[in-house]
Structures are given as C-alpha cells and as structure tokens.
Amino acid sequence: FRMEVWILRQFNKKIGLGSVSLLLCILGILFTFSFGGKGRYGDLILDSFGLEAWSNGNSGLHYTIFYSLLFFTPSTILGFIFKNNLGASLGKIISLIMCILIILMSFLSAY
C-alpha cells in the first residue's frame, strides 16, 4: 500500500524548473563515465573545444571529473529548491552523492 501511494505521488508532480535537476544529473553522468568501451564523452567534448582532459597526457589529474561538477552542483541546488517538481528528488540525490564522491576522491588521491 505504501509503494502505491508513493507512485501516485510521483505521477501527481508537475514538470518544472526542478525537473532540470534530473536532466543535469544525467548530463553529468554522461560527462563523467565511459560507456561501451568508448572514451568518456566529457573527454571528447573537451577535446572538441581544444581543452585538455588530463593534466599530463593520459596520466596525472583528470580534469573531466571536475568539469562534471558544473552539472552536478546546479542539479543538487535545483533539486533542493524545487523539490516538488517531477524528477527533482532523484536528480538531487544522485547529484549530491556524485558531488560528495568526487570531492572525497580528490582529497584521497591528494594524499
């Protein structure tokens, strides 16, 4: 019964600015990860703009992961502000987890 109520509440939510949170989260994931054995989409995008994806060739600091914060941070903020919009909660939760993981991993790799 509780699951049915939760599902009905999700369908009653309206599409709004908070829905962009889920879209930004998906873009951040596409920017961060590689799929199907291909290179990361973020690396390809940075290369097309003439920006370096790595600090030292294919080793060193990977800049793409930090560029993904440009998607995850606004996604988290929009999810918190417009929490009643469709997809805002899911985008907020995933983006918040990704932000925390990126920050933790960057600190851990520094030491």
Backbone as CSV, one residue per row, in Angstrom:
resi,resn,N_x,N_y,N_z,CA_x,CA_y,CA_z,C_x,C_y,C_z
1,PHE,0.819,-1.203,0.000,0.000,0.000,0.000,0.858,1.260,0.000
2,ARG,1.931,1.262,0.763,2.798,2.450,0.818,3.460,2.730,-0.517
3,MET,3.859,1.665,-1.224,4.512,1.840,-2.522,3.531,2.446,-3.527
4,GLU,2.279,2.012,-3.466,1.267,2.557,-4.376,1.051,4.046,-4.130
5,VAL,1.024,4.441,-2.875,0.853,5.852,-2.535,2.035,6.662,-3.045
6,TRP,3.262,6.127,-2.890,4.462,6.828,-3.355,4.427,6.993,-4.867
7,ILE,4.038,5.938,-5.575,3.966,6.001,-7.043,2.932,7.031,-7.479
8,LEU,1.779,7.051,-6.834,0.758,8.034,-7.185,1.235,9.454,-6.924
9,ARG,1.978,9.653,-5.849,2.521,10.996,-5.575,3.501,11.428,-6.653
10,GLN,4.286,10.490,-7.174,5.248,10.826,-8.221,4.532,11.272,-9.492
11,PHE,3.420,10.629,-9.822,2.680,10.986,-11.030,1.930,12.300,-10.882
12,ASN,1.679,12.722,-9.665,0.982,13.981,-9.434,1.918,15.186,-9.440
13,LYS,3.210,14.947,-9.491,4.159,16.065,-9.519,4.171,16.686,-10.911
14,LYS,4.396,17.982,-10.951,4.410,18.709,-12.219,5.832,18.880,-12.723
15,ILE,5.946,18.988,-14.018,7.239,19.287,-14.627,7.489,20.777,-14.434
16,GLY,8.666,21.089,-13.930,9.015,22.479,-13.684,10.517,22.645,-13.701
17,LEU,10.994,23.721,-13.124,12.424,24.007,-13.109,13.198,22.933,-12.352
18,GLY,12.584,22.321,-11.342,13.231,21.246,-10.607,13.463,20.011,-11.453
19,SER,12.675,19.843,-12.503,12.853,18.704,-13.409,14.178,18.798,-14.160
20,VAL,14.700,20.002,-14.294,16.004,20.194,-14.939,17.104,19.536,-14.105
21,SER,16.851,19.356,-12.814,17.816,18.705,-11.933,18.167,17.313,-12.442
22,LEU,17.175,16.550,-12.836,17.413,15.197,-13.345,18.159,15.242,-14.676
23,LEU,17.804,16.197,-15.531,18.493,16.347,-16.818,19.969,16.688,-16.617
24,LEU,20.266,17.625,-15.719,21.655,17.990,-15.432,22.426,16.818,-14.823
25,CYS,21.749,16.056,-13.996,22.375,14.875,-13.388,22.767,13.860,-14.462
26,ILE,21.868,13.618,-15.398,22.152,12.688,-16.494,23.306,13.196,-17.345
27,LEU,23.330,14.493,-17.625,24.445,15.077,-18.393,25.759,14.935,-17.634
28,GLY,25.719,15.131,-16.321,26.923,14.953,-15.507,27.435,13.526,-15.550
29,ILE,26.512,12.569,-15.515,26.903,11.165,-15.587,27.500,10.854,-16.952
30,LEU,26.879,11.343,-18.019,27.418,11.132,-19.364,28.791,11.778,-19.519
31,PHE,28.985,12.909,-18.864,30.255,13.620,-18.936,31.351,12.889,-18.168
32,THR,30.976,12.150,-17.128,31.930,11.536,-16.222,32.355,10.130,-16.613
33,PHE,31.413,9.311,-17.037,31.676,7.892,-17.254,31.818,7.557,-18.724
34,SER,32.460,6.414,-18.980,32.533,5.898,-20.350,31.555,4.743,-20.486
35,PHE,30.985,4.596,-21.643,30.002,3.558,-21.899,30.378,2.800,-23.160
36,GLY,30.283,1.486,-23.100,30.514,0.664,-24.276,31.961,0.609,-24.725
37,GLY,32.914,0.765,-23.820,34.319,0.670,-24.172,34.855,1.878,-24.925
38,LYS,34.042,2.884,-25.100,34.495,4.116,-25.763,35.089,5.047,-24.713
39,GLY,35.711,6.095,-25.167,36.244,7.087,-24.237,35.118,7.835,-23.556
40,ARG,35.459,8.551,-22.523,34.452,9.354,-21.827,33.939,10.445,-22.760
41,TYR,32.633,10.653,-22.708,32.045,11.691,-23.542,32.582,13.062,-23.142
42,GLY,32.851,13.243,-21.862,33.415,14.509,-21.401,34.772,14.783,-22.016
43,ASP,35.604,13.724,-22.134,36.913,13.897,-22.773,36.758,14.308,-24.233
44,LEU,35.802,13.687,-24.918,35.568,14.017,-26.327,35.073,15.451,-26.490
45,ILE,34.201,15.874,-25.583,33.678,17.245,-25.635,34.789,18.250,-25.360
46,LEU,35.612,17.977,-24.346,36.721,18.886,-24.031,37.703,18.959,-25.198
47,ASP,37.997,17.818,-25.812,38.894,17.808,-26.969,38.331,18.632,-28.125
48,SER,37.020,18.566,-28.332,36.419,19.329,-29.432,36.506,20.834,-29.197
49,PHE,36.580,21.252,-27.926,36.753,22.670,-27.606,38.219,23.058,-27.462
50,GLY,39.121,22.101,-27.665,40.546,22.369,-27.551,41.055,22.417,-26.129
51,LEU,40.291,21.860,-25.190,40.700,21.834,-23.784,41.302,20.486,-23.441
52,GLU,42.239,20.488,-22.517,42.891,19.251,-22.094,42.002,18.493,-21.106
53,ALA,41.944,17.174,-21.260,41.184,16.346,-20.328,42.062,15.864,-19.182
54,TRP,43.367,15.824,-19.402,44.318,15.346,-18.391,45.386,16.407,-18.169
55,SER,45.934,16.444,-16.975,46.963,17.431,-16.664,48.315,17.058,-17.262
56,ASN,48.524,15.766,-17.521,49.829,15.330,-18.014,49.626,14.177,-19.007
57,GLY,49.149,14.508,-20.193,48.880,13.454,-21.163,47.713,12.608,-20.705
58,ASN,47.882,11.278,-20.688,46.837,10.379,-20.188,47.113,9.922,-18.768
59,SER,47.956,10.648,-18.080,48.196,10.361,-16.667,48.131,11.682,-15.915
60,GLY,48.099,11.618,-14.639,48.015,12.839,-13.848,46.582,13.120,-13.443
61,LEU,46.256,14.377,-13.305,44.951,14.805,-12.838,43.947,14.795,-13.997
62,HIS,42.793,14.178,-13.766,41.768,14.099,-14.794,40.792,15.253,-14.600
63,TYR,40.856,16.233,-15.496,40.046,17.437,-15.364,38.562,17.190,-15.594
64,THR,38.234,16.189,-16.392,36.843,15.947,-16.761,35.959,15.741,-15.544
65,ILE,36.471,15.079,-14.538,35.690,14.817,-13.342,35.327,16.117,-12.632
66,PHE,36.193,17.101,-12.685,35.898,18.389,-12.060,34.932,19.216,-12.906
67,TYR,35.024,19.079,-14.224,34.058,19.745,-15.099,32.655,19.190,-14.874
68,SER,32.555,17.920,-14.494,31.243,17.325,-14.249,30.553,17.985,-13.058
69,LEU,31.326,18.577,-12.154,30.724,19.313,-11.036,29.892,20.499,-11.528
70,LEU,30.179,20.988,-12.756,29.379,22.063,-13.338,27.961,21.593,-13.651
71,PHE,27.763,20.292,-13.743,26.425,19.731,-13.930,25.818,19.291,-12.593
72,PHE,26.622,18.624,-11.767,26.099,18.065,-10.525,25.740,19.123,-9.483
73,THR,26.508,20.193,-9.385,26.241,21.228,-8.383,24.913,21.941,-8.632
74,PRO,24.660,22.462,-9.854,23.349,23.088,-10.077,22.194,22.092,-9.964
75,SER,22.454,20.845,-10.336,21.427,19.819,-10.215,21.017,19.633,-8.764
76,THR,21.994,19.607,-7.878,21.716,19.466,-6.452,20.942,20.672,-5.928
77,ILE,21.367,21.857,-6.308,20.716,23.086,-5.838,19.275,23.157,-6.335
78,LEU,19.056,22.875,-7.622,17.691,22.903,-8.167,16.802,21.859,-7.506
79,GLY,17.379,20.704,-7.198,16.611,19.661,-6.527,16.173,20.066,-5.134
80,PHE,17.023,20.813,-4.440,16.658,21.279,-3.104,15.613,22.397,-3.167
81,ILE,15.760,23.313,-4.103,14.855,24.461,-4.182,13.477,24.062,-4.699
82,PHE,13.449,23.256,-5.777,12.181,22.894,-6.416,11.869,21.409,-6.196
83,LYS,11.836,20.983,-4.958,11.713,19.566,-4.617,10.367,18.962,-4.998
84,ASN,9.381,19.771,-5.282,8.061,19.241,-5.623,7.872,18.997,-7.115
85,ASN,8.882,19.255,-7.919,8.791,19.002,-9.348,9.202,17.575,-9.669
86,LEU,8.692,17.083,-10.780,8.969,15.723,-11.226,10.461,15.535,-11.492
87,GLY,11.068,14.542,-10.896,12.469,14.210,-11.117,13.456,14.987,-10.272
88,ALA,12.985,15.983,-9.550,13.888,16.830,-8.763,14.548,16.052,-7.634
89,SER,13.794,15.223,-6.954,14.351,14.470,-5.821,15.395,13.470,-6.279
90,LEU,15.118,12.757,-7.357,16.074,11.779,-7.867,17.348,12.459,-8.359
91,GLY,17.193,13.556,-9.103,18.357,14.307,-9.569,19.182,14.847,-8.429
92,LYS,18.504,15.338,-7.394,19.177,15.887,-6.215,19.987,14.815,-5.499
93,ILE,19.376,13.666,-5.266,20.045,12.604,-4.516,21.263,12.082,-5.267
94,ILE,21.099,11.769,-6.534,22.216,11.232,-7.323,23.324,12.260,-7.451
95,SER,22.955,13.510,-7.720,23.962,14.564,-7.876,24.708,14.837,-6.580
96,LEU,23.994,14.813,-5.472,24.637,15.029,-4.179,25.638,13.915,-3.889
97,ILE,25.254,12.684,-4.167,26.173,11.554,-3.977,27.396,11.706,-4.871
98,MET,27.186,12.086,-6.125,28.316,12.255,-7.052,29.234,13.393,-6.601
99,CYS,28.669,14.497,-6.142,29.497,15.616,-5.647,30.352,15.165,-4.466
100,ILE,29.737,14.474,-3.533,30.476,14.000,-2.359,31.582,13.038,-2.775
101,LEU,31.265,12.098,-3.666,32.276,11.137,-4.122,33.435,11.822,-4.838
102,ILE,33.133,12.782,-5.690,34.184,13.491,-6.426,35.086,14.247,-5.465
103,ILE,34.499,14.939,-4.509,35.289,15.709,-3.542,36.119,14.767,-2.667
104,LEU,35.513,13.693,-2.178,36.250,12.724,-1.356,37.403,12.079,-2.124
105,MET,37.132,11.675,-3.341,38.166,11.020,-4.150,39.312,11.983,-4.470
106,SER,38.985,13.253,-4.691,40.049,14.217,-4.985,40.925,14.445,-3.746
107,PHE,40.308,14.486,-2.556,41.101,14.629,-1.343,41.930,13.374,-1.069
108,LEU,41.350,12.213,-1.271,42.059,10.961,-1.012,43.204,10.751,-1.987
109,SER,43.025,11.175,-3.222,44.100,10.996,-4.197,45.236,11.977,-3.985
110,ALA,44.945,13.074,-3.274,45.991,14.066,-3.000,46.964,13.570,-1.924
111,TYR,46.509,12.631,-1.107,47.356,12.160,-0.011,47.869,10.778,-0.250
